[in-house]
Amino acid sequence: MKKQLSVVLILILAAMLILSGCGGTDAEETTVQEVDMPEESVEETEESEEEVAVPELDLKASYDDGTYRGTYGDRGEMQISIQFVLTDNQISDVRYRHLYHSGNDYREMEEGDPLYGIALQHEQVAEYLEGKSLEAIADVYAPGTIADDVDTFSGATIRGNKIVSAMKDALNRGIYSPANGFSTEMNEYADGRYRGTYGDSGEMQVSIQFDIEDNHISNISFRHLSYSGNDYRGAEEGDPLYEIAQQHIQAVDYLEGKPLEAIFELHDTSGYVDDVDTFSGATIRGNKIFSSIMDGLNRGIYSPTNGLDPVIGDYPDGRYRGTYGDSGDMQVSIQFRLESGNLSDISFRHLYYSGNDYREMEEGDPLYGIVQQHEQIAEYLDGKPIATIYELHSPGDFVDDVDTFSGATIRANKVFSAIVDGLNRGIY
């Protein structure tokens, strides 16, 4: 009976979302019977109920005091950007910098809006976490115990796993704004090229690429640098924004050739970034550069230099989701399952390059061969140990040449990055 009630509530929610997307607000004009629930949405709800039984989070014993920021997004749009403060591993000041689903901006909704109940439930989750220890994040896997049923929205159907993913992403990136200093200890990283991003408020803001050799940084550059709709990489001398671009270049130039620990100096760039016109070297957002570099390191090597040691940790059984994207748009969003360390049920939730949505392509399309190659990747990994993902760095060994597309040139390293991102975020 409880499951039947949940399905009814989901159908009501779908009806209201369809109405809001069409500009309508009168739910009485559309009956529940007329709504066709997308098969994926039904599957997602049922799987979420199954997996809340294993809310296992891989957390460090202690995190630096200060502010953290993280995101969750797929299907080509950012959905959650969250910020919170840690003090002695206690959570406070939780707030959503961006909260966006299916074309609706929930932060802009007011009481009386048909979807206001969902915004209210997200606020209830934030209030629940206030003052609690980090382990309480796992409670959000089962939001029905936290968020009340509001209007037609069940507390059990709010997507708590997206909030968990965003908060885990924040912890993985490291401290955004320190409060009482910070640890500068770094791991050893394999030689090669890395790529990472930082973005919130629904748009990519920083995408960065750099090389590591003997744990030193080199060849660091911005693949994307955008704020408030302005592309700073395209700014020319004389443009009011040109000086900000120059400050960012100074910041990364400073890192060139330095040990990896030097990235922590991005939390205070005033010592090496000049004040230019009305722009202070102290106000450049060095913490966004820091966050994007950490993201790149967390994702693992993008292009190896001296081979790879395919050693990977143990991960609990469950469903995972991860993404890879740069240059201002999401490019790969992937979902997969782990069972006893083996991959299964691999699917692309989003697959998008240079304005082309590959998931929508059909046989006969000039780019359909790329679709087939990605399908080959999913088929090859199915049932194999998780360490097999390292073979994505040489896809020509198992991806066929299709039409004019070589198996050696497919961007399988983006799939690798998306899978590692999913593992880092933990069970979805």
C-alpha positions as a Markdown table, in Angstrom:
| # | Residue | x | y | z |
|---|---|---|---|---|
| 1 | Met | 0.0 | 0.0 | 0.0 |
| 2 | Lys | 2.9 | 2.4 | 0.9 |
| 3 | Lys | 4.5 | 1.7 | -2.5 |
| 4 | Gln | 1.3 | 2.4 | -4.3 |
| 5 | Leu | 0.9 | 5.7 | -2.5 |
| 6 | Ser | 4.4 | 6.7 | -3.4 |
| 7 | Val | 3.7 | 6.0 | -7.1 |
| 8 | Val | 0.5 | 8.1 | -7.0 |
| 9 | Leu | 2.5 | 10.9 | -5.4 |
| 10 | Ile | 5.2 | 10.7 | -8.1 |
| 11 | Leu | 2.5 | 10.8 | -10.8 |
| 12 | Ile | 1.0 | 13.9 | -9.2 |
| 13 | Leu | 4.5 | 15.5 | -9.2 |
| 14 | Ala | 5.0 | 14.6 | -12.8 |
| 15 | Ala | 1.7 | 16.2 | -13.8 |
| 16 | Met | 2.6 | 19.4 | -12.0 |
| 17 | Leu | 6.0 | 19.6 | -13.6 |
| 18 | Ile | 4.5 | 19.2 | -17.0 |
| 19 | Leu | 2.0 | 22.0 | -16.3 |
| 20 | Ser | 4.8 | 24.3 | -15.0 |
| 21 | Gly | 6.9 | 23.6 | -18.1 |
| 22 | Cys | 3.9 | 24.7 | -20.3 |
| 23 | Gly | 3.3 | 27.9 | -18.4 |
| 24 | Gly | 0.2 | 26.5 | -16.7 |
| 25 | Thr | -0.6 | 26.7 | -13.0 |
| 26 | Asp | -4.1 | 25.1 | -12.7 |
| 27 | Ala | -3.5 | 21.4 | -11.8 |
| 28 | Glu | -7.2 | 20.7 | -12.1 |
| 29 | Glu | -7.1 | 20.9 | -15.9 |
| 30 | Thr | -4.9 | 17.8 | -16.2 |
| 31 | Thr | -5.8 | 14.4 | -14.6 |
| 32 | Val | -3.3 | 12.0 | -13.2 |
| 33 | Gln | -4.5 | 9.3 | -15.6 |
| 34 | Glu | -3.3 | 11.3 | -18.6 |
| 35 | Val | 0.3 | 11.5 | -17.4 |
| 36 | Asp | 2.8 | 9.0 | -18.7 |
| 37 | Met | 5.6 | 8.6 | -16.2 |
| 38 | Pro | 9.0 | 8.3 | -17.9 |
| 39 | Glu | 10.3 | 4.8 | -17.3 |
| 40 | Glu | 13.7 | 6.1 | -16.0 |
| 41 | Ser | 12.0 | 8.2 | -13.3 |
| 42 | Val | 10.1 | 5.2 | -12.0 |
| 43 | Glu | 13.2 | 3.1 | -12.0 |
| 44 | Glu | 15.2 | 5.8 | -10.2 |
| 45 | Thr | 12.7 | 6.0 | -7.4 |
| 46 | Glu | 12.5 | 2.3 | -6.9 |
| 47 | Glu | 16.3 | 2.0 | -6.9 |
| 48 | Ser | 16.7 | 4.9 | -4.4 |
| 49 | Glu | 14.4 | 3.0 | -2.0 |
| 50 | Glu | 16.5 | -0.1 | -2.4 |
| 51 | Glu | 19.9 | 1.7 | -1.9 |
| 52 | Val | 19.1 | 3.8 | 1.2 |
| 53 | Ala | 19.8 | 0.7 | 3.2 |
| 54 | Val | 23.5 | 1.1 | 2.5 |
| 55 | Pro | 24.3 | 4.8 | 3.1 |
| 56 | Glu | 28.0 | 4.3 | 3.3 |
| 57 | Leu | 30.2 | 7.4 | 3.0 |
| 58 | Asp | 34.0 | 7.4 | 2.8 |
| 59 | Leu | 35.0 | 10.4 | 5.0 |
| 60 | Lys | 38.3 | 11.5 | 6.4 |
| 61 | Ala | 38.8 | 11.5 | 10.2 |
| 62 | Ser | 39.0 | 15.3 | 10.1 |
| 63 | Tyr | 38.6 | 18.2 | 7.8 |
| 64 | Asp | 40.0 | 21.8 | 8.0 |
| 65 | Asp | 37.7 | 24.4 | 9.4 |
| 66 | Gly | 36.1 | 26.7 | 6.9 |
| 67 | Thr | 33.7 | 26.9 | 4.0 |
| 68 | Tyr | 33.2 | 24.2 | 1.4 |
| 69 | Arg | 31.4 | 24.2 | -1.9 |
| 70 | Gly | 30.3 | 21.3 | -4.1 |
| 71 | Thr | 27.9 | 20.5 | -6.9 |
| 72 | Tyr | 25.7 | 17.8 | -8.4 |
| 73 | Gly | 24.5 | 18.0 | -12.0 |
| 74 | Asp | 23.7 | 15.8 | -14.9 |
| 75 | Arg | 21.9 | 15.8 | -18.3 |
| 76 | Gly | 23.6 | 18.9 | -19.3 |
| 77 | Glu | 22.5 | 21.2 | -16.5 |
| 78 | Met | 23.6 | 22.0 | -13.0 |
| 79 | Gln | 21.0 | 21.0 | -10.5 |
| 80 | Ile | 22.5 | 21.5 | -7.1 |
| 81 | Ser | 25.3 | 23.8 | -5.9 |
| 82 | Ile | 25.7 | 23.7 | -2.1 |
| 83 | Gln | 27.8 | 25.6 | 0.5 |
| 84 | Phe | 28.4 | 24.8 | 4.1 |
| 85 | Val | 30.8 | 25.5 | 7.0 |
| 86 | Leu | 32.8 | 23.0 | 9.0 |
| 87 | Thr | 34.0 | 23.7 | 12.5 |
| 88 | Asp | 35.6 | 20.7 | 14.3 |
| 89 | Asn | 33.8 | 18.5 | 11.8 |
| 90 | Gln | 30.4 | 20.0 | 12.7 |
| 91 | Ile | 28.2 | 21.3 | 9.9 |
| 92 | Ser | 26.6 | 24.8 | 9.9 |
| 93 | Asp | 25.4 | 27.5 | 7.6 |
| 94 | Val | 24.1 | 25.1 | 4.9 |
| 95 | Arg | 22.7 | 26.9 | 1.9 |
| 96 | Tyr | 22.0 | 26.3 | -1.7 |
| 97 | Arg | 23.8 | 28.5 | -4.1 |
| 98 | His | 21.8 | 26.9 | -7.0 |
| 99 | Leu | 18.8 | 24.6 | -6.9 |
| 100 | Tyr | 17.4 | 23.8 | -10.3 |
| 101 | His | 15.4 | 20.8 | -11.6 |
| 102 | Ser | 13.6 | 20.3 | -14.9 |
| 103 | Gly | 13.6 | 23.9 | -15.9 |
| 104 | Asn | 12.5 | 25.2 | -12.5 |
| 105 | Asp | 14.6 | 27.4 | -10.2 |
| 106 | Tyr | 13.4 | 26.4 | -6.8 |
| 107 | Arg | 15.3 | 29.2 | -5.0 |
| 108 | Glu | 13.1 | 31.8 | -6.8 |
| 109 | Met | 9.8 | 30.1 | -5.7 |
| 110 | Glu | 7.4 | 31.7 | -3.2 |
| 111 | Glu | 4.7 | 30.3 | -1.1 |
| 112 | Gly | 1.7 | 29.5 | -3.2 |
| 113 | Asp | 3.8 | 28.3 | -6.2 |
| 114 | Pro | 2.7 | 24.7 | -7.2 |
| 115 | Leu | 6.3 | 23.5 | -6.6 |
| 116 | Tyr | 7.1 | 25.5 | -3.5 |
| 117 | Gly | 6.8 | 22.3 | -1.4 |
| 118 | Ile | 9.9 | 20.9 | -3.0 |
| 119 | Ala | 11.9 | 24.0 | -2.2 |
| 120 | Leu | 10.6 | 23.8 | 1.4 |
| 121 | Gln | 11.7 | 20.2 | 1.7 |
| 122 | His | 15.2 | 21.1 | 0.6 |
| 123 | Glu | 15.3 | 23.8 | 3.3 |
| 124 | Gln | 14.2 | 21.2 | 5.8 |
| 125 | Val | 17.2 | 19.0 | 4.9 |
| 126 | Ala | 19.5 | 22.0 | 5.3 |
| 127 | Glu | 18.0 | 22.8 | 8.7 |
| 128 | Tyr | 18.3 | 19.1 | 9.8 |
| 129 | Leu | 22.1 | 19.2 | 9.1 |
| 130 | Glu | 22.7 | 22.3 | 11.1 |
| 131 | Gly | 25.0 | 21.6 | 14.0 |
| 132 | Lys | 25.4 | 17.9 | 13.3 |
| 133 | Ser | 28.6 | 16.0 | 12.6 |
| 134 | Leu | 29.7 | 15.1 | 9.1 |
| 135 | Glu | 28.3 | 11.5 | 9.5 |
| 136 | Ala | 24.8 | 13.0 | 9.4 |
| 137 | Ile | 25.2 | 13.6 | 5.7 |
| 138 | Ala | 24.4 | 9.9 | 5.2 |
| 139 | Asp | 21.0 | 10.4 | 6.8 |
| 140 | Val | 20.0 | 12.4 | 3.7 |
| 141 | Tyr | 20.0 | 9.2 | 1.7 |
| 142 | Ala | 16.6 | 8.6 | 3.4 |
| 143 | Pro | 15.1 | 12.1 | 3.3 |
| 144 | Gly | 11.6 | 10.7 | 4.2 |
| 145 | Thr | 12.8 | 10.7 | 7.8 |
| 146 | Ile | 13.9 | 14.3 | 7.6 |
| 147 | Ala | 11.6 | 16.2 | 5.2 |
| 148 | Asp | 7.8 | 16.4 | 5.9 |
| 149 | Asp | 5.2 | 15.5 | 3.4 |
| 150 | Val | 4.2 | 18.9 | 2.0 |
| 151 | Asp | 1.1 | 19.4 | -0.1 |
| 152 | Thr | 1.3 | 16.6 | -2.7 |
| 153 | Phe | 5.0 | 16.1 | -2.3 |
| 154 | Ser | 6.2 | 13.1 | -0.2 |
| 155 | Gly | 9.3 | 13.5 | 1.9 |
| 156 | Ala | 10.4 | 10.2 | 0.6 |
| 157 | Thr | 10.6 | 11.3 | -3.0 |
| 158 | Ile | 12.9 | 14.3 | -2.6 |
| 159 | Arg | 16.2 | 13.5 | -4.3 |
| 160 | Gly | 18.4 | 13.4 | -1.1 |
| 161 | Asn | 21.1 | 11.4 | -3.0 |
| 162 | Lys | 21.8 | 14.5 | -5.1 |
| 163 | Ile | 22.4 | 16.6 | -2.0 |
| 164 | Val | 24.7 | 13.9 | -0.6 |
| 165 | Ser | 26.6 | 13.8 | -3.9 |
| 166 | Ala | 27.0 | 17.6 | -3.9 |
| 167 | Met | 28.2 | 17.6 | -0.3 |
| 168 | Lys | 30.7 | 14.8 | -0.9 |
| 169 | Asp | 32.0 | 16.7 | -3.9 |
| 170 | Ala | 32.6 | 19.7 | -1.7 |
| 171 | Leu | 34.6 | 17.6 | 0.8 |
| 172 | Asn | 36.6 | 16.0 | -2.1 |
| 173 | Arg | 37.6 | 19.4 | -3.4 |
| 174 | Gly | 39.0 | 20.6 | -0.1 |
| 175 | Ile | 38.4 | 23.8 | 1.7 |
| 176 | Tyr | 37.1 | 26.7 | -0.3 |
| 177 | Ser | 37.6 | 29.5 | 2.3 |
| 178 | Pro | 39.8 | 28.6 | 5.3 |
| 179 | Ala | 38.8 | 29.7 | 8.8 |
| 180 | Asn | 41.8 | 28.6 | 11.0 |
| 181 | Gly | 44.5 | 27.7 | 8.6 |
| 182 | Phe | 44.7 | 24.5 | 6.6 |
| 183 | Ser | 46.8 | 21.3 | 6.0 |
| 184 | Thr | 49.0 | 21.4 | 2.9 |
| 185 | Glu | 49.7 | 17.7 | 2.8 |
| 186 | Met | 49.4 | 16.2 | -0.7 |
| 187 | Asn | 49.4 | 12.7 | -2.1 |
| 188 | Glu | 51.8 | 11.5 | -4.8 |
| 189 | Tyr | 50.3 | 11.7 | -8.3 |
| 190 | Ala | 51.2 | 9.8 | -11.4 |
| 191 | Asp | 53.0 | 11.8 | -14.1 |
| 192 | Gly | 50.8 | 13.1 | -16.9 |
| 193 | Arg | 48.0 | 15.5 | -17.8 |
| 194 | Tyr | 45.1 | 16.4 | -15.5 |
| 195 | Arg | 41.8 | 18.3 | -16.1 |
| 196 | Gly | 39.4 | 19.7 | -13.5 |
| 197 | Thr | 36.6 | 22.2 | -13.2 |
| 198 | Tyr | 34.8 | 24.5 | -10.8 |
| 199 | Gly | 31.4 | 25.9 | -11.4 |
| 200 | Asp | 28.2 | 26.9 | -9.7 |
| 201 | Ser | 25.1 | 28.9 | -10.3 |
| 202 | Gly | 24.2 | 26.9 | -13.3 |
| 203 | Glu | 27.3 | 27.6 | -15.5 |
| 204 | Met | 30.8 | 26.4 | -15.8 |
| 205 | Gln | 33.2 | 29.1 | -14.5 |
| 206 | Val | 36.7 | 27.5 | -14.4 |
| 207 | Ser | 38.1 | 24.6 | -16.4 |
| 208 | Ile | 41.8 | 24.0 | -16.0 |
| 209 | Gln | 44.4 | 21.7 | -17.5 |
| 210 | Phe | 47.9 | 21.0 | -16.1 |
| 211 | Asp | 50.7 | 18.5 | -16.1 |
| 212 | Ile | 52.3 | 16.7 | -13.2 |
| 213 | Glu | 55.9 | 15.5 | -13.2 |
| 214 | Asp | 57.5 | 14.3 | -9.9 |
| 215 | Asn | 54.6 | 16.1 | -8.1 |
| 216 | His | 55.5 | 19.4 | -9.7 |
| 217 | Ile | 53.1 | 21.5 | -11.8 |
| 218 | Ser | 53.7 | 22.6 | -15.3 |
| 219 | Asn | 51.9 | 23.6 | -18.5 |
| 220 | Ile | 48.9 | 25.0 | -16.6 |
| 221 | Ser | 46.2 | 26.7 | -18.6 |
| 222 | Phe | 42.6 | 27.7 | -18.6 |
| 223 | Arg | 40.3 | 25.8 | -20.9 |
| 224 | His | 37.4 | 27.9 | -19.8 |
| 225 | Leu | 37.2 | 31.0 | -17.7 |
| 226 | Ser | 33.8 | 32.6 | -17.4 |
| 227 | Tyr | 32.0 | 34.7 | -14.7 |
| 228 | Ser | 28.5 | 36.2 | -14.8 |
| 229 | Gly | 28.1 | 35.5 | -18.5 |
| 230 | Asn | 31.5 | 37.0 | -19.5 |
| 231 | Asp | 34.2 | 35.0 | -21.2 |
| 232 | Tyr | 37.5 | 36.3 | -19.8 |
| 233 | Arg | 39.6 | 34.3 | -22.2 |
| 234 | Gly | 38.2 | 36.3 | -25.1 |
| 235 | Ala | 38.8 | 39.7 | -23.4 |
| 236 | Glu | 41.3 | 41.9 | -25.2 |
| 237 | Glu | 43.5 | 44.7 | -24.0 |
| 238 | Gly | 41.3 | 47.8 | -23.3 |
| 239 | Asp | 38.3 | 45.6 | -22.4 |
| 240 | Pro | 37.2 | 46.4 | -18.7 |
| 241 | Leu | 37.5 | 42.7 | -17.9 |
| 242 | Tyr | 40.9 | 42.2 | -19.5 |
| 243 | Glu | 42.7 | 43.0 | -16.3 |
| 244 | Ile | 40.9 | 40.2 | -14.4 |
| 245 | Ala | 42.0 | 37.8 | -17.1 |
| 246 | Gln | 45.6 | 38.9 | -16.6 |
| 247 | Gln | 45.3 | 38.4 | -12.9 |
| 248 | His | 44.2 | 34.8 | -13.4 |
| 249 | Ile | 47.1 | 34.3 | -15.8 |
| 250 | Gln | 49.5 | 35.6 | -13.1 |
| 251 | Ala | 48.0 | 33.2 | -10.6 |
| 252 | Val | 48.7 | 30.1 | -12.8 |
| 253 | Asp | 52.1 | 31.5 | -14.0 |
| 254 | Tyr | 53.1 | 31.6 | -10.3 |
| 255 | Leu | 52.4 | 27.9 | -10.0 |
| 256 | Glu | 54.5 | 26.9 | -13.0 |
| 257 | Gly | 57.3 | 24.5 | -11.9 |
| 258 | Lys | 56.4 | 24.6 | -8.2 |
| 259 | Pro | 55.6 | 21.6 | -6.0 |
| 260 | Leu | 52.0 | 20.6 | -5.9 |
| 261 | Glu | 51.6 | 22.0 | -2.4 |
| 262 | Ala | 51.9 | 25.5 | -3.9 |
| 263 | Ile | 48.2 | 25.3 | -4.9 |
| 264 | Phe | 47.3 | 26.1 | -1.3 |
| 265 | Glu | 48.7 | 29.6 | -1.8 |
| 266 | Leu | 45.7 | 30.2 | -4.1 |
| 267 | His | 43.8 | 30.9 | -0.9 |
| 268 | Asp | 45.7 | 34.2 | -0.7 |
| 269 | Thr | 46.9 | 35.5 | -4.0 |
| 270 | Ser | 47.8 | 39.0 | -2.7 |
| 271 | Gly | 51.5 | 38.2 | -2.5 |
| 272 | Tyr | 51.9 | 37.4 | -6.2 |
| 273 | Val | 49.0 | 38.8 | -8.1 |
| 274 | Asp | 49.2 | 42.5 | -8.9 |
| 275 | Asp | 46.5 | 45.1 | -8.2 |
| 276 | Val | 45.4 | 46.2 | -11.6 |
| 277 | Asp | 43.3 | 49.4 | -12.0 |
| 278 | Thr | 40.3 | 48.9 | -9.8 |
| 279 | Phe | 40.9 | 45.1 | -9.3 |
| 280 | Ser | 42.8 | 44.0 | -6.2 |
| 281 | Gly | 45.1 | 41.0 | -6.3 |
| 282 | Ala | 43.4 | 40.0 | -3.0 |
| 283 | Thr | 40.0 | 39.8 | -4.6 |
| 284 | Ile | 40.8 | 37.4 | -7.5 |
| 285 | Arg | 38.9 | 34.2 | -6.9 |
| 286 | Gly | 42.0 | 32.0 | -6.4 |
| 287 | Asn | 39.9 | 29.5 | -4.4 |
| 288 | Lys | 38.0 | 28.7 | -7.6 |
| 289 | Ile | 41.2 | 27.9 | -9.3 |
| 290 | Phe | 42.2 | 25.8 | -6.3 |
| 291 | Ser | 38.9 | 23.9 | -6.4 |
| 292 | Ser | 39.3 | 23.1 | -10.1 |
| 293 | Ile | 42.8 | 21.8 | -9.6 |
| 294 | Met | 41.7 | 19.6 | -6.7 |
| 295 | Asp | 38.9 | 18.3 | -8.9 |
| 296 | Gly | 41.4 | 17.4 | -11.6 |
| 297 | Leu | 43.6 | 15.6 | -9.1 |
| 298 | Asn | 40.6 | 13.7 | -7.7 |
| 299 | Arg | 39.5 | 12.5 | -11.1 |
| 300 | Gly | 42.9 | 10.9 | -11.8 |
| 301 | Ile | 45.1 | 11.2 | -14.8 |
| 302 | Tyr | 43.5 | 12.4 | -18.0 |
| 303 | Ser | 46.5 | 11.6 | -20.3 |
| 304 | Pro | 49.3 | 9.4 | -18.9 |
| 305 | Thr | 53.0 | 10.1 | -19.5 |
| 306 | Asn | 54.8 | 7.1 | -18.2 |
| 307 | Gly | 52.2 | 4.4 | -18.1 |
| 308 | Leu | 49.8 | 3.6 | -15.3 |
| 309 | Asp | 49.6 | 1.4 | -12.3 |
| 310 | Pro | 45.9 | 0.3 | -12.4 |
| 311 | Val | 45.4 | 0.1 | -8.6 |
| 312 | Ile | 42.1 | 1.2 | -7.3 |
| 313 | Gly | 40.5 | 1.1 | -3.9 |
| 314 | Asp | 37.5 | -0.9 | -2.6 |
| 315 | Tyr | 34.1 | 0.6 | -3.1 |
| 316 | Pro | 30.8 | -0.6 | -1.6 |
| 317 | Asp | 28.1 | -2.2 | -3.8 |
| 318 | Gly | 25.5 | 0.1 | -5.2 |
| 319 | Arg | 24.7 | 2.6 | -7.9 |
| 320 | Tyr | 27.0 | 5.5 | -8.8 |
| 321 | Arg | 26.8 | 8.6 | -11.0 |
| 322 | Gly | 29.6 | 10.8 | -12.3 |
| 323 | Thr | 30.2 | 13.5 | -14.8 |
| 324 | Tyr | 32.9 | 15.0 | -17.0 |
| 325 | Gly | 32.5 | 18.4 | -18.6 |
| 326 | Asp | 34.5 | 21.5 | -19.7 |
| 327 | Ser | 34.3 | 24.4 | -22.0 |
| 328 | Gly | 31.0 | 25.5 | -20.6 |
| 329 | Asp | 28.9 | 22.4 | -21.2 |
| 330 | Met | 28.4 | 19.0 | -19.7 |
| 331 | Gln | 29.8 | 16.4 | -22.0 |
| 332 | Val | 29.6 | 13.0 | -20.3 |
| 333 | Ser | 27.2 | 11.9 | -17.5 |
| 334 | Ile | 27.4 | 8.2 | -16.6 |
| 335 | Gln | 25.6 | 5.8 | -14.3 |
| 336 | Phe | 26.9 | 2.4 | -13.3 |
| 337 | Arg | 26.6 | -0.3 | -10.6 |
| 338 | Leu | 29.3 | -2.0 | -8.6 |
| 339 | Glu | 28.9 | -5.5 | -7.2 |
| 340 | Ser | 31.8 | -7.2 | -5.6 |
| 341 | Gly | 34.1 | -4.8 | -7.3 |
| 342 | Asn | 32.7 | -5.5 | -10.8 |
| 343 | Leu | 31.0 | -3.0 | -13.1 |
| 344 | Ser | 27.5 | -3.5 | -14.5 |
| 345 | Asp | 24.5 | -1.6 | -15.9 |
| 346 | Ile | 26.6 | 1.1 | -17.4 |
| 347 | Ser | 24.6 | 3.8 | -19.2 |
| 348 | Phe | 25.2 | 7.3 | -20.5 |
| 349 | Arg | 22.7 | 9.8 | -19.0 |
| 350 | His | 24.3 | 12.5 | -21.1 |
| 351 | Leu | 26.6 | 12.4 | -24.0 |
| 352 | Tyr | 27.2 | 15.7 | -25.7 |
| 353 | Tyr | 30.1 | 17.1 | -27.8 |
| 354 | Ser | 30.4 | 20.4 | -29.7 |
| 355 | Gly | 26.7 | 21.0 | -29.8 |
| 356 | Asn | 25.8 | 17.4 | -30.8 |
| 357 | Asp | 23.6 | 15.2 | -28.6 |
| 358 | Tyr | 24.9 | 11.8 | -29.4 |
| 359 | Arg | 22.1 | 10.0 | -27.5 |
| 360 | Glu | 19.6 | 11.3 | -29.9 |
| 361 | Met | 21.4 | 10.2 | -33.0 |
| 362 | Glu | 20.2 | 7.4 | -35.2 |
| 363 | Glu | 21.8 | 5.1 | -37.7 |
| 364 | Gly | 22.7 | 7.0 | -40.9 |
| 365 | Asp | 23.7 | 10.2 | -39.0 |
| 366 | Pro | 27.3 | 11.2 | -40.0 |
| 367 | Leu | 28.3 | 11.1 | -36.3 |
| 368 | Tyr | 26.5 | 7.9 | -35.4 |
| 369 | Gly | 29.8 | 5.9 | -35.4 |
| 370 | Ile | 30.8 | 7.8 | -32.3 |
| 371 | Val | 27.6 | 6.6 | -30.6 |
| 372 | Gln | 28.5 | 3.0 | -31.5 |
| 373 | Gln | 32.0 | 3.4 | -30.1 |
| 374 | His | 30.7 | 4.7 | -26.7 |
| 375 | Glu | 28.3 | 1.7 | -26.6 |
| 376 | Gln | 31.2 | -0.6 | -27.2 |
| 377 | Ile | 33.0 | 1.0 | -24.2 |
| 378 | Ala | 29.9 | 0.3 | -22.0 |
| 379 | Glu | 29.7 | -3.3 | -23.3 |
| 380 | Tyr | 33.4 | -3.9 | -22.8 |
| 381 | Leu | 33.4 | -2.8 | -19.2 |
| 382 | Asp | 30.3 | -4.7 | -18.3 |
| 383 | Gly | 31.0 | -7.4 | -15.7 |
| 384 | Lys | 34.7 | -6.5 | -15.5 |
| 385 | Pro | 36.7 | -5.4 | -12.3 |
| 386 | Ile | 36.6 | -1.7 | -11.7 |
| 387 | Ala | 40.4 | -1.4 | -12.4 |
| 388 | Thr | 39.5 | -2.1 | -16.0 |
| 389 | Ile | 38.6 | 1.5 | -16.4 |
| 390 | Tyr | 42.4 | 2.3 | -16.8 |
| 391 | Glu | 42.2 | 0.5 | -20.2 |
| 392 | Leu | 40.1 | 3.5 | -21.3 |
| 393 | His | 43.4 | 5.3 | -21.8 |
| 394 | Ser | 44.1 | 3.1 | -24.8 |
| 395 | Pro | 40.6 | 2.4 | -26.2 |
| 396 | Gly | 41.9 | 1.4 | -29.6 |
| 397 | Asp | 42.6 | -2.1 | -28.1 |
| 398 | Phe | 38.8 | -2.8 | -27.8 |
| 399 | Val | 36.9 | -0.1 | -29.6 |
| 400 | Asp | 36.5 | -0.7 | -33.3 |
| 401 | Asp | 37.2 | 1.7 | -36.1 |
| 402 | Val | 33.7 | 2.8 | -37.3 |
| 403 | Asp | 33.2 | 4.7 | -40.6 |
| 404 | Thr | 35.8 | 7.5 | -40.4 |
| 405 | Phe | 36.2 | 7.3 | -36.6 |
| 406 | Ser | 39.2 | 5.6 | -35.2 |
| 407 | Gly | 39.0 | 3.5 | -32.0 |
| 408 | Ala | 42.2 | 5.1 | -30.9 |
| 409 | Thr | 40.9 | 8.7 | -31.2 |
| 410 | Ile | 37.6 | 8.3 | -29.2 |
| 411 | Arg | 37.7 | 10.5 | -26.1 |
| 412 | Ala | 37.5 | 7.5 | -23.7 |
| 413 | Asn | 39.6 | 9.5 | -21.1 |
| 414 | Lys | 36.4 | 11.6 | -20.6 |
| 415 | Val | 34.5 | 8.5 | -19.8 |
| 416 | Phe | 37.3 | 7.5 | -17.4 |
| 417 | Ser | 37.1 | 10.9 | -15.7 |
| 418 | Ala | 33.3 | 10.6 | -15.3 |
| 419 | Ile | 33.5 | 7.1 | -13.8 |
| 420 | Val | 36.2 | 8.2 | -11.3 |
| 421 | Asp | 34.1 | 11.2 | -10.4 |
| 422 | Gly | 31.2 | 8.9 | -9.7 |
| 423 | Leu | 33.4 | 6.7 | -7.4 |
| 424 | Asn | 34.6 | 9.8 | -5.6 |
| 425 | Arg | 31.1 | 11.0 | -4.8 |
| 426 | Gly | 30.1 | 7.7 | -3.3 |
| 427 | Ile | 26.9 | 5.6 | -3.7 |
| 428 | Tyr | 24.2 | 7.5 | -5.4 |
